[in-house]
Amino acid sequence: MVKYDGLRGQELLEVEDPDKEGGITLIFKDNRFMFIKIKDGKLDAHAIPE
């Protein structure tokens, strides 16, 4: 999970559960977001910026 190293240690400011797409959005300090949802029975997660 090296692509998420930028989020490690960041302060979590808010959790949107459920978000507008039915998943969970984690909002971190420094305007970073992680979007998590179930897609085809598997966990799908991506972060902005990576």
FENDAQUI-V363529 format. One record per backbone hydrogen bond with DSSP energy under -1.0 kcal/mol. NH is the residue of the N-H (numbers start at 1). CO is the residue of the C=O. If there is no record, write none. Layout:
# FENDAQUI-V363529
NH_CO + NH_CO
This chain:
# FENDAQUI-V363529
4_1 + 5_2 + 7_4 + 10_7 + 13_27 + 14_27 + 16_25 + 19_23 + 22_19 + 24_36 + 25_16 + 26_34 + 27_14 + 28_32 + 29_11 + 33_48 + 34_26 + 35_46 + 36_24 + 37_44 + 39_42 + 42_39 + 44_37 + 46_35 + 48_33
